[in-house]
Amino acid sequence: MGLAMFAIKTPKQIRKSVDFKDRQGEYFHVWHKHPDLHTWIEELYLEKGGAHLFNKVNVRLTLDDLDRLERAIEEKLLPKTVIFTFGISDGSEMEDDLEFVAKARTAIHEGYSVYCQSNW
């Protein structure tokens, strides 16, 4: 058991911010056991009106969300999260996280909707 998170892009134009269904999506980034990022995205999910635990639900990311995430990564402001089964974020994820932000921005500029989900 552990934490996995997925970034998905879809040609479908998703208007809802949270809790939508999509079967056309393509996984383009995966994280394993990165609880600090999970908590940041979970807080975004709740901020956008999510009503569940951030597990097997979707949250759409906008360019503004990606700007906020990039700042949080660069300024080392991802919330420190310690949950035994989620693993430990140790800071070595920064380059990969910034790579995700760049890929997500490109996907949005190419006309895709981008969203994240987790599974734990």
MARMITOR-565737 format. One record per atom (N, C-alpha, C): residue number from 1; z, x, y; residue in three letters; atom name. Coordinates in Angstrom, 1 decimal, padded with zeros to 4 digits. Example, Ala and Ser with C-alpha at 12.3 -4.5 7.8 and 13.67 -1.06 7.14 Angstrom:
2
{resi 1	z 007.8	x 013.2	y -005.7	resn Ala	name N}
{resi 1	z 007.8	x 012.3	y -004.5	resn Ala	name CA}
{resi 1	z 007.8	x 013.2	y -003.3	resn Ala	name C}
{resi 2	z 007.1	x 012.8	y -002.2	resn Ser	name N}
{resi 2	z 007.1	x 013.7	y -001.1	resn Ser	name CA}
{resi 2	z 007.9	x 012.9	y 000.0	resn Ser	name C}
END
This chain:
120
{resi 1	z 000.0	x 000.8	y -001.2	resn Met	name N}
{resi 1	z 000.0	x 000.0	y 000.0	resn Met	name CA}
{resi 1	z 000.0	x 000.9	y 001.2	resn Met	name C}
{resi 2	z -000.7	x 000.5	y 002.2	resn Gly	name N}
{resi 2	z -000.8	x 001.2	y 003.5	resn Gly	name CA}
{resi 2	z -001.6	x 000.5	y 004.5	resn Gly	name C}
{resi 3	z -001.8	x 001.1	y 005.6	resn Leu	name N}
{resi 3	z -002.5	x 000.5	y 006.7	resn Leu	name CA}
{resi 3	z -003.9	x 001.1	y 006.8	resn Leu	name C}
{resi 4	z -004.9	x 000.2	y 006.9	resn Ala	name N}
{resi 4	z -006.3	x 000.5	y 007.1	resn Ala	name CA}
{resi 4	z -006.7	x -000.4	y 008.3	resn Ala	name C}
{resi 5	z -007.5	x 000.2	y 009.2	resn Met	name N}
{resi 5	z -008.1	x -000.6	y 010.3	resn Met	name CA}
{resi 5	z -009.6	x -000.3	y 010.3	resn Met	name C}
{resi 6	z -010.3	x -001.3	y 010.8	resn Phe	name N}
{resi 6	z -011.8	x -001.2	y 010.8	resn Phe	name CA}
{resi 6	z -012.3	x -001.6	y 012.1	resn Phe	name C}
{resi 7	z -013.3	x -000.9	y 012.6	resn Ala	name N}
{resi 7	z -014.1	x -001.3	y 013.7	resn Ala	name CA}
{resi 7	z -015.4	x -001.9	y 013.2	resn Ala	name C}
{resi 8	z -015.8	x -003.0	y 013.7	resn Ile	name N}
{resi 8	z -017.0	x -003.7	y 013.2	resn Ile	name CA}
{resi 8	z -017.9	x -004.0	y 014.4	resn Ile	name C}
{resi 9	z -019.2	x -003.9	y 014.2	resn Lys	name N}
{resi 9	z -020.2	x -004.3	y 015.2	resn Lys	name CA}
{resi 9	z -021.1	x -005.4	y 014.6	resn Lys	name C}
{resi 10	z -021.4	x -006.3	y 015.4	resn Thr	name N}
{resi 10	z -022.3	x -007.4	y 014.9	resn Thr	name CA}
{resi 10	z -023.3	x -007.8	y 016.0	resn Thr	name C}
{resi 11	z -024.5	x -008.2	y 015.5	resn Pro	name N}
{resi 11	z -025.5	x -008.6	y 016.5	resn Pro	name CA}
{resi 11	z -025.2	x -010.0	y 017.1	resn Pro	name C}
{resi 12	z -024.3	x -010.7	y 016.4	resn Lys	name N}
{resi 12	z -023.9	x -012.0	y 016.9	resn Lys	name CA}
{resi 12	z -023.1	x -011.9	y 018.2	resn Lys	name C}
{resi 13	z -023.4	x -012.6	y 019.2	resn Gln	name N}
{resi 13	z -022.7	x -012.6	y 020.4	resn Gln	name CA}
{resi 13	z -021.4	x -013.4	y 020.3	resn Gln	name C}
{resi 14	z -020.3	x -012.7	y 020.1	resn Ile	name N}
{resi 14	z -019.0	x -013.4	y 020.0	resn Ile	name CA}
{resi 14	z -018.4	x -013.6	y 021.3	resn Ile	name C}
{resi 15	z -018.0	x -014.9	y 021.6	resn Arg	name N}
{resi 15	z -017.4	x -015.3	y 022.9	resn Arg	name CA}
{resi 15	z -015.9	x -015.3	y 022.8	resn Arg	name C}
{resi 16	z -015.4	x -015.7	y 021.6	resn Lys	name N}
{resi 16	z -013.9	x -015.8	y 021.4	resn Lys	name CA}
{resi 16	z -013.4	x -014.4	y 021.5	resn Lys	name C}
{resi 17	z -012.1	x -014.3	y 021.9	resn Ser	name N}
{resi 17	z -011.5	x -013.0	y 022.0	resn Ser	name CA}
{resi 17	z -010.7	x -012.7	y 020.7	resn Ser	name C}
{resi 18	z -010.2	x -013.7	y 020.0	resn Val	name N}
{resi 18	z -009.4	x -013.5	y 018.8	resn Val	name CA}
{resi 18	z -009.7	x -014.5	y 017.7	resn Val	name C}
{resi 19	z -009.3	x -014.2	y 016.5	resn Asp	name N}
{resi 19	z -009.3	x -015.2	y 015.4	resn Asp	name CA}
{resi 19	z -010.6	x -015.9	y 015.1	resn Asp	name C}
{resi 20	z -011.7	x -015.2	y 015.3	resn Phe	name N}
{resi 20	z -013.0	x -015.7	y 015.0	resn Phe	name CA}
{resi 20	z -013.5	x -015.2	y 013.6	resn Phe	name C}
{resi 21	z -014.5	x -015.9	y 013.1	resn Lys	name N}
{resi 21	z -015.1	x -015.4	y 011.8	resn Lys	name CA}
{resi 21	z -016.4	x -014.8	y 012.1	resn Lys	name C}
{resi 22	z -016.7	x -013.8	y 011.3	resn Asp	name N}
{resi 22	z -018.1	x -013.2	y 011.4	resn Asp	name CA}
{resi 22	z -018.4	x -012.6	y 010.0	resn Asp	name C}
{resi 23	z -019.6	x -012.9	y 009.5	resn Arg	name N}
{resi 23	z -020.0	x -012.4	y 008.3	resn Arg	name CA}
{resi 23	z -021.3	x -011.5	y 008.4	resn Arg	name C}
{resi 24	z -021.7	x -011.2	y 009.6	resn Gln	name N}
{resi 24	z -022.8	x -010.4	y 009.9	resn Gln	name CA}
{resi 24	z -022.5	x -009.0	y 010.3	resn Gln	name C}
{resi 25	z -021.2	x -008.7	y 010.4	resn Gly	name N}
{resi 25	z -020.7	x -007.4	y 010.9	resn Gly	name CA}
{resi 25	z -021.0	x -006.2	y 010.0	resn Gly	name C}
{resi 26	z -021.0	x -005.0	y 010.7	resn Glu	name N}
{resi 26	z -021.2	x -003.8	y 010.0	resn Glu	name CA}
{resi 26	z -020.1	x -002.9	y 010.4	resn Glu	name C}
{resi 27	z -019.3	x -002.4	y 009.4	resn Tyr	name N}
{resi 27	z -018.2	x -001.4	y 009.7	resn Tyr	name CA}
{resi 27	z -018.8	x -000.1	y 010.2	resn Tyr	name C}
{resi 28	z -018.3	x 000.3	y 011.3	resn Phe	name N}
{resi 28	z -018.8	x 001.6	y 011.9	resn Phe	name CA}
{resi 28	z -017.7	x 002.6	y 012.1	resn Phe	name C}
{resi 29	z -016.4	x 002.3	y 011.9	resn His	name N}
{resi 29	z -015.4	x 003.2	y 012.1	resn His	name CA}
{resi 29	z -014.2	x 002.7	y 011.3	resn His	name C}
{resi 30	z -013.5	x 003.6	y 010.6	resn Val	name N}
{resi 30	z -012.3	x 003.3	y 009.8	resn Val	name CA}
{resi 30	z -011.2	x 004.2	y 010.1	resn Val	name C}
{resi 31	z -010.0	x 003.7	y 010.1	resn Trp	name N}
{resi 31	z -008.8	x 004.5	y 010.3	resn Trp	name CA}
{resi 31	z -007.9	x 004.2	y 009.1	resn Trp	name C}
{resi 32	z -007.2	x 005.2	y 008.6	resn His	name N}
{resi 32	z -006.1	x 005.0	y 007.6	resn His	name CA}
{resi 32	z -004.8	x 005.5	y 008.1	resn His	name C}
{resi 33	z -003.8	x 004.7	y 008.0	resn Lys	name N}
{resi 33	z -002.4	x 005.1	y 008.4	resn Lys	name CA}
{resi 33	z -002.3	x 005.7	y 009.8	resn Lys	name C}
{resi 34	z -002.7	x 004.9	y 010.8	resn His	name N}
{resi 34	z -002.6	x 005.3	y 012.2	resn His	name CA}
{resi 34	z -001.8	x 004.2	y 012.9	resn His	name C}
{resi 35	z -000.5	x 004.1	y 012.7	resn Pro	name N}
{resi 35	z 000.2	x 003.0	y 013.2	resn Pro	name CA}
{resi 35	z 000.3	x 002.9	y 014.7	resn Pro	name C}
{resi 36	z 000.2	x 004.0	y 015.4	resn Asp	name N}
{resi 36	z 000.3	x 004.0	y 016.9	resn Asp	name CA}
{resi 36	z -000.9	x 003.2	y 017.4	resn Asp	name C}
{resi 37	z -002.1	x 003.5	y 016.9	resn Leu	name N}
{resi 37	z -003.3	x 002.8	y 017.3	resn Leu	name CA}
{resi 37	z -003.2	x 001.3	y 016.9	resn Leu	name C}
{resi 38	z -002.7	x 001.1	y 015.7	resn His	name N}
{resi 38	z -002.6	x -000.3	y 015.2	resn His	name CA}
{resi 38	z -001.7	x -001.1	y 016.2	resn His	name C}
{resi 39	z -000.6	x -000.6	y 016.6	resn Thr	name N}
{resi 39	z 000.3	x -001.3	y 017.5	resn Thr	name CA}
{resi 39	z -000.4	x -001.5	y 018.9	resn Thr	name C}
{resi 40	z -001.2	x -000.6	y 019.4	resn Trp	name N}
{resi 40	z -001.9	x -000.8	y 020.6	resn Trp	name CA}
{resi 40	z -002.9	x -001.9	y 020.5	resn Trp	name C}
{resi 41	z -003.6	x -001.9	y 019.4	resn Ile	name N}
{resi 41	z -004.6	x -003.0	y 019.2	resn Ile	name CA}
{resi 41	z -003.9	x -004.3	y 018.9	resn Ile	name C}
{resi 42	z -002.8	x -004.3	y 018.2	resn Glu	name N}
{resi 42	z -002.0	x -005.5	y 018.0	resn Glu	name CA}
{resi 42	z -001.5	x -006.1	y 019.3	resn Glu	name C}
{resi 43	z -001.0	x -005.3	y 020.2	resn Glu	name N}
{resi 43	z -000.6	x -005.8	y 021.5	resn Glu	name CA}
{resi 43	z -001.8	x -006.4	y 022.3	resn Glu	name C}
{resi 44	z -003.0	x -005.8	y 022.2	resn Leu	name N}
{resi 44	z -004.2	x -006.4	y 022.8	resn Leu	name CA}
{resi 44	z -004.5	x -007.7	y 022.2	resn Leu	name C}
{resi 45	z -004.4	x -007.8	y 020.9	resn Tyr	name N}
{resi 45	z -004.7	x -009.1	y 020.2	resn Tyr	name CA}
{resi 45	z -003.7	x -010.2	y 020.7	resn Tyr	name C}
{resi 46	z -002.4	x -009.9	y 020.8	resn Leu	name N}
{resi 46	z -001.5	x -010.8	y 021.3	resn Leu	name CA}
{resi 46	z -001.7	x -011.2	y 022.7	resn Leu	name C}
{resi 47	z -002.0	x -010.2	y 023.5	resn Glu	name N}
{resi 47	z -002.3	x -010.4	y 025.0	resn Glu	name CA}
{resi 47	z -003.5	x -011.4	y 025.1	resn Glu	name C}
{resi 48	z -004.5	x -011.3	y 024.2	resn Lys	name N}
{resi 48	z -005.7	x -012.1	y 024.3	resn Lys	name CA}
{resi 48	z -005.5	x -013.5	y 023.7	resn Lys	name C}
{resi 49	z -004.3	x -013.8	y 023.2	resn Gly	name N}
{resi 49	z -004.0	x -015.1	y 022.7	resn Gly	name CA}
{resi 49	z -003.8	x -015.2	y 021.2	resn Gly	name C}
{resi 50	z -003.8	x -014.1	y 020.5	resn Gly	name N}
{resi 50	z -003.7	x -014.1	y 019.1	resn Gly	name CA}
{resi 50	z -002.3	x -014.7	y 018.7	resn Gly	name C}
{resi 51	z -002.3	x -015.4	y 017.6	resn Ala	name N}
{resi 51	z -001.1	x -016.2	y 017.2	resn Ala	name CA}
{resi 51	z -000.6	x -015.8	y 015.8	resn Ala	name C}
{resi 52	z -001.1	x -014.7	y 015.3	resn His	name N}
{resi 52	z -000.7	x -014.3	y 014.0	resn His	name CA}
{resi 52	z -000.2	x -012.8	y 014.0	resn His	name C}
{resi 53	z 000.3	x -012.3	y 012.8	resn Leu	name N}
{resi 53	z 000.4	x -010.9	y 012.7	resn Leu	name CA}
{resi 53	z -001.0	x -010.3	y 012.7	resn Leu	name C}
{resi 54	z -001.1	x -009.1	y 013.2	resn Phe	name N}
{resi 54	z -002.4	x -008.5	y 013.3	resn Phe	name CA}
{resi 54	z -002.7	x -007.9	y 011.9	resn Phe	name C}
{resi 55	z -003.1	x -008.8	y 011.0	resn Asn	name N}
{resi 55	z -003.5	x -008.4	y 009.6	resn Asn	name CA}
{resi 55	z -004.5	x -009.4	y 009.2	resn Asn	name C}
{resi 56	z -005.7	x -008.9	y 008.9	resn Lys	name N}
{resi 56	z -006.8	x -009.7	y 008.4	resn Lys	name CA}
{resi 56	z -007.3	x -010.7	y 009.4	resn Lys	name C}
{resi 57	z -007.1	x -010.4	y 010.7	resn Val	name N}
{resi 57	z -007.6	x -011.2	y 011.8	resn Val	name CA}
{resi 57	z -008.4	x -010.3	y 012.7	resn Val	name C}
{resi 58	z -009.2	x -010.9	y 013.6	resn Asn	name N}
{resi 58	z -010.2	x -010.2	y 014.4	resn Asn	name CA}
{resi 58	z -009.8	x -010.2	y 015.9	resn Asn	name C}
{resi 59	z -010.0	x -009.1	y 016.6	resn Val	name N}
{resi 59	z -009.9	x -009.1	y 018.0	resn Val	name CA}
{resi 59	z -011.1	x -008.4	y 018.6	resn Val	name C}
{resi 60	z -011.8	x -009.1	y 019.5	resn Arg	name N}
{resi 60	z -013.0	x -008.5	y 020.1	resn Arg	name CA}
{resi 60	z -012.6	x -007.5	y 021.2	resn Arg	name C}
{resi 61	z -013.4	x -006.4	y 021.3	resn Leu	name N}
{resi 61	z -013.1	x -005.4	y 022.3	resn Leu	name CA}
{resi 61	z -014.2	x -005.5	y 023.3	resn Leu	name C}
{resi 62	z -013.8	x -005.4	y 024.6	resn Thr	name N}
{resi 62	z -014.8	x -005.3	y 025.7	resn Thr	name CA}
{resi 62	z -014.8	x -003.9	y 026.2	resn Thr	name C}
{resi 63	z -015.8	x -003.7	y 027.2	resn Leu	name N}
{resi 63	z -015.8	x -002.4	y 027.8	resn Leu	name CA}
{resi 63	z -014.5	x -002.1	y 028.6	resn Leu	name C}
{resi 64	z -013.9	x -003.1	y 029.2	resn Asp	name N}
{resi 64	z -012.6	x -002.9	y 029.9	resn Asp	name CA}
{resi 64	z -011.5	x -002.5	y 028.9	resn Asp	name C}
{resi 65	z -011.5	x -003.2	y 027.7	resn Asp	name N}
{resi 65	z -010.5	x -002.8	y 026.7	resn Asp	name CA}
{resi 65	z -010.7	x -001.4	y 026.3	resn Asp	name C}
{resi 66	z -012.0	x -000.9	y 026.1	resn Leu	name N}
{resi 66	z -012.2	x 000.4	y 025.7	resn Leu	name CA}
{resi 66	z -011.8	x 001.4	y 026.8	resn Leu	name C}
{resi 67	z -012.0	x 001.1	y 028.0	resn Asp	name N}
{resi 67	z -011.5	x 001.9	y 029.1	resn Asp	name CA}
{resi 67	z -010.0	x 002.1	y 029.0	resn Asp	name C}
{resi 68	z -009.3	x 001.0	y 028.8	resn Arg	name N}
{resi 68	z -007.8	x 001.0	y 028.7	resn Arg	name CA}
{resi 68	z -007.4	x 001.8	y 027.5	resn Arg	name C}
{resi 69	z -008.1	x 001.6	y 026.4	resn Leu	name N}
{resi 69	z -007.7	x 002.4	y 025.2	resn Leu	name CA}
{resi 69	z -008.0	x 003.9	y 025.4	resn Leu	name C}
{resi 70	z -009.1	x 004.2	y 026.0	resn Glu	name N}
{resi 70	z -009.4	x 005.6	y 026.2	resn Glu	name CA}
{resi 70	z -008.3	x 006.3	y 027.1	resn Glu	name C}
{resi 71	z -007.9	x 005.6	y 028.2	resn Arg	name N}
{resi 71	z -006.8	x 006.1	y 029.0	resn Arg	name CA}
{resi 71	z -005.5	x 006.3	y 028.2	resn Arg	name C}
{resi 72	z -005.2	x 005.3	y 027.4	resn Ala	name N}
{resi 72	z -004.0	x 005.4	y 026.6	resn Ala	name CA}
{resi 72	z -004.1	x 006.6	y 025.6	resn Ala	name C}
{resi 73	z -005.2	x 006.8	y 025.0	resn Ile	name N}
{resi 73	z -005.4	x 008.0	y 024.1	resn Ile	name CA}
{resi 73	z -005.3	x 009.3	y 024.9	resn Ile	name C}
{resi 74	z -006.0	x 009.4	y 025.9	resn Glu	name N}
{resi 74	z -006.0	x 010.7	y 026.7	resn Glu	name CA}
{resi 74	z -004.7	x 011.0	y 027.3	resn Glu	name C}
{resi 75	z -004.0	x 010.0	y 027.7	resn Glu	name N}
{resi 75	z -002.7	x 010.2	y 028.4	resn Glu	name CA}
{resi 75	z -001.5	x 010.1	y 027.4	resn Glu	name C}
{resi 76	z -001.9	x 010.1	y 026.1	resn Lys	name N}
{resi 76	z -000.9	x 010.0	y 025.0	resn Lys	name CA}
{resi 76	z 000.1	x 008.9	y 025.2	resn Lys	name C}
{resi 77	z -000.4	x 007.7	y 025.5	resn Leu	name N}
{resi 77	z 000.4	x 006.5	y 025.7	resn Leu	name CA}
{resi 77	z 000.3	x 005.5	y 024.6	resn Leu	name C}
{resi 78	z -000.3	x 005.8	y 023.5	resn Leu	name N}
{resi 78	z -000.3	x 004.9	y 022.4	resn Leu	name CA}
{resi 78	z 001.2	x 004.7	y 022.0	resn Leu	name C}
{resi 79	z 001.6	x 003.5	y 021.7	resn Pro	name N}
{resi 79	z 003.0	x 003.2	y 021.4	resn Pro	name CA}
{resi 79	z 003.4	x 003.9	y 020.1	resn Pro	name C}
{resi 80	z 004.5	x 004.7	y 020.1	resn Lys	name N}
{resi 80	z 005.0	x 005.3	y 018.9	resn Lys	name CA}
{resi 80	z 005.5	x 004.2	y 018.0	resn Lys	name C}
{resi 81	z 005.0	x 004.2	y 016.8	resn Thr	name N}
{resi 81	z 005.3	x 003.2	y 015.8	resn Thr	name CA}
{resi 81	z 005.7	x 003.9	y 014.5	resn Thr	name C}
{resi 82	z 006.8	x 003.5	y 014.0	resn Val	name N}
{resi 82	z 007.3	x 004.0	y 012.7	resn Val	name CA}
{resi 82	z 007.5	x 002.8	y 011.7	resn Val	name C}
{resi 83	z 006.6	x 002.7	y 010.8	resn Ile	name N}
{resi 83	z 006.8	x 001.6	y 009.7	resn Ile	name CA}
{resi 83	z 006.4	x 002.4	y 008.5	resn Ile	name C}
{resi 84	z 007.3	x 002.5	y 007.6	resn Phe	name N}
{resi 84	z 007.2	x 003.3	y 006.4	resn Phe	name CA}
{resi 84	z 005.9	x 003.2	y 005.7	resn Phe	name C}
{resi 85	z 005.4	x 002.0	y 005.4	resn Thr	name N}
{resi 85	z 004.2	x 001.8	y 004.6	resn Thr	name CA}
{resi 85	z 002.9	x 002.1	y 005.5	resn Thr	name C}
{resi 86	z 003.1	x 002.2	y 006.8	resn Phe	name N}
{resi 86	z 001.9	x 002.4	y 007.7	resn Phe	name CA}
{resi 86	z 001.5	x 003.8	y 007.8	resn Phe	name C}
{resi 87	z 002.4	x 004.8	y 007.4	resn Gly	name N}
{resi 87	z 002.1	x 006.2	y 007.6	resn Gly	name CA}
{resi 87	z 002.6	x 006.6	y 009.0	resn Gly	name C}
{resi 88	z 002.2	x 007.8	y 009.4	resn Ile	name N}
{resi 88	z 002.7	x 008.4	y 010.7	resn Ile	name CA}
{resi 88	z 001.5	x 008.9	y 011.5	resn Ile	name C}
{resi 89	z 001.4	x 008.5	y 012.7	resn Ser	name N}
{resi 89	z 000.4	x 009.0	y 013.7	resn Ser	name CA}
{resi 89	z 001.1	x 010.3	y 014.2	resn Ser	name C}
{resi 90	z 000.3	x 011.4	y 014.1	resn Asp	name N}
{resi 90	z 000.9	x 012.7	y 014.5	resn Asp	name CA}
{resi 90	z 000.2	x 013.4	y 015.7	resn Asp	name C}
{resi 91	z -000.7	x 012.7	y 016.3	resn Gly	name N}
{resi 91	z -001.5	x 013.2	y 017.4	resn Gly	name CA}
{resi 91	z -002.8	x 013.9	y 017.1	resn Gly	name C}
{resi 92	z -003.0	x 014.2	y 015.8	resn Ser	name N}
{resi 92	z -004.2	x 014.8	y 015.4	resn Ser	name CA}
{resi 92	z -005.4	x 013.8	y 015.4	resn Ser	name C}
{resi 93	z -005.1	x 012.6	y 015.6	resn Glu	name N}
{resi 93	z -006.1	x 011.5	y 015.6	resn Glu	name CA}
{resi 93	z -006.9	x 011.4	y 016.9	resn Glu	name C}
{resi 94	z -006.5	x 012.1	y 017.9	resn Met	name N}
{resi 94	z -007.0	x 011.9	y 019.2	resn Met	name CA}
{resi 94	z -008.6	x 012.1	y 019.3	resn Met	name C}
{resi 95	z -009.1	x 013.1	y 018.7	resn Glu	name N}
{resi 95	z -010.6	x 013.4	y 018.7	resn Glu	name CA}
{resi 95	z -011.3	x 012.2	y 018.0	resn Glu	name C}
{resi 96	z -010.8	x 011.8	y 016.9	resn Asp	name N}
{resi 96	z -011.4	x 010.7	y 016.2	resn Asp	name CA}
{resi 96	z -011.3	x 009.4	y 016.9	resn Asp	name C}
{resi 97	z -010.2	x 009.1	y 017.6	resn Asp	name N}
{resi 97	z -010.0	x 007.9	y 018.4	resn Asp	name CA}
{resi 97	z -011.0	x 007.9	y 019.6	resn Asp	name C}
{resi 98	z -011.2	x 009.0	y 020.2	resn Leu	name N}
{resi 98	z -012.1	x 009.1	y 021.3	resn Leu	name CA}
{resi 98	z -013.6	x 009.0	y 020.8	resn Leu	name C}
{resi 99	z -013.9	x 009.5	y 019.6	resn Glu	name N}
{resi 99	z -015.2	x 009.3	y 019.0	resn Glu	name CA}
{resi 99	z -015.4	x 007.8	y 018.8	resn Glu	name C}
{resi 100	z -014.4	x 007.1	y 018.3	resn Phe	name N}
{resi 100	z -014.6	x 005.6	y 018.2	resn Phe	name CA}
{resi 100	z -014.9	x 005.0	y 019.5	resn Phe	name C}
{resi 101	z -014.2	x 005.3	y 020.5	resn Val	name N}
{resi 101	z -014.4	x 004.7	y 021.8	resn Val	name CA}
{resi 101	z -015.9	x 004.9	y 022.3	resn Val	name C}
{resi 102	z -016.4	x 006.1	y 022.1	resn Ala	name N}
{resi 102	z -017.8	x 006.4	y 022.5	resn Ala	name CA}
{resi 102	z -018.7	x 005.6	y 021.6	resn Ala	name C}
{resi 103	z -018.5	x 005.5	y 020.3	resn Lys	name N}
{resi 103	z -019.4	x 004.7	y 019.5	resn Lys	name CA}
{resi 103	z -019.3	x 003.2	y 019.8	resn Lys	name C}
{resi 104	z -018.1	x 002.7	y 020.1	resn Ala	name N}
{resi 104	z -018.0	x 001.3	y 020.5	resn Ala	name CA}
{resi 104	z -018.7	x 001.0	y 021.8	resn Ala	name C}
{resi 105	z -018.6	x 001.9	y 022.8	resn Arg	name N}
{resi 105	z -019.3	x 001.7	y 024.0	resn Arg	name CA}
{resi 105	z -020.8	x 001.6	y 023.8	resn Arg	name C}
{resi 106	z -021.3	x 002.5	y 023.0	resn Thr	name N}
{resi 106	z -022.7	x 002.6	y 022.7	resn Thr	name CA}
{resi 106	z -023.2	x 001.3	y 022.0	resn Thr	name C}
{resi 107	z -022.4	x 000.8	y 021.1	resn Ala	name N}
{resi 107	z -022.7	x -000.4	y 020.4	resn Ala	name CA}
{resi 107	z -022.8	x -001.6	y 021.4	resn Ala	name C}
{resi 108	z -021.8	x -001.7	y 022.3	resn Ile	name N}
{resi 108	z -021.8	x -002.8	y 023.3	resn Ile	name CA}
{resi 108	z -023.0	x -002.7	y 024.2	resn Ile	name C}
{resi 109	z -023.3	x -001.5	y 024.6	resn His	name N}
{resi 109	z -024.5	x -001.3	y 025.5	resn His	name CA}
{resi 109	z -025.8	x -001.6	y 024.8	resn His	name C}
{resi 110	z -025.8	x -001.5	y 023.4	resn Glu	name N}
{resi 110	z -027.0	x -001.9	y 022.6	resn Glu	name CA}
{resi 110	z -027.0	x -003.4	y 022.3	resn Glu	name C}
{resi 111	z -026.1	x -004.1	y 022.8	resn Gly	name N}
{resi 111	z -026.1	x -005.6	y 022.6	resn Gly	name CA}
{resi 111	z -025.2	x -006.1	y 021.5	resn Gly	name C}
{resi 112	z -024.5	x -005.3	y 020.9	resn Tyr	name N}
{resi 112	z -023.6	x -005.7	y 019.8	resn Tyr	name CA}
{resi 112	z -022.3	x -006.3	y 020.4	resn Tyr	name C}
{resi 113	z -021.6	x -007.1	y 019.6	resn Ser	name N}
{resi 113	z -020.2	x -007.4	y 019.9	resn Ser	name CA}
{resi 113	z -019.4	x -006.5	y 019.0	resn Ser	name C}
{resi 114	z -018.3	x -006.0	y 019.5	resn Val	name N}
{resi 114	z -017.5	x -005.1	y 018.7	resn Val	name CA}
{resi 114	z -016.1	x -005.7	y 018.6	resn Val	name C}
{resi 115	z -015.5	x -005.5	y 017.3	resn Tyr	name N}
{resi 115	z -014.2	x -006.0	y 017.1	resn Tyr	name CA}
{resi 115	z -013.5	x -005.2	y 016.1	resn Tyr	name C}
{resi 116	z -012.1	x -005.3	y 016.1	resn Cys	name N}
{resi 116	z -011.3	x -004.6	y 015.1	resn Cys	name CA}
{resi 116	z -010.5	x -005.6	y 014.3	resn Cys	name C}
{resi 117	z -010.1	x -005.1	y 013.1	resn Gln	name N}
{resi 117	z -009.2	x -005.8	y 012.2	resn Gln	name CA}
{resi 117	z -008.5	x -004.8	y 011.4	resn Gln	name C}
{resi 118	z -007.3	x -005.3	y 010.9	resn Ser	name N}
{resi 118	z -006.6	x -004.4	y 010.0	resn Ser	name CA}
{resi 118	z -006.3	x -005.1	y 008.7	resn Ser	name C}
{resi 119	z -005.8	x -004.2	y 007.8	resn Asn	name N}
{resi 119	z -005.5	x -004.8	y 006.5	resn Asn	name CA}
{resi 119	z -004.3	x -003.9	y 006.0	resn Asn	name C}
{resi 120	z -003.2	x -004.6	y 005.7	resn Trp	name N}
{resi 120	z -002.0	x -003.9	y 005.2	resn Trp	name CA}
{resi 120	z -001.2	x -004.7	y 004.3	resn Trp	name C}
END
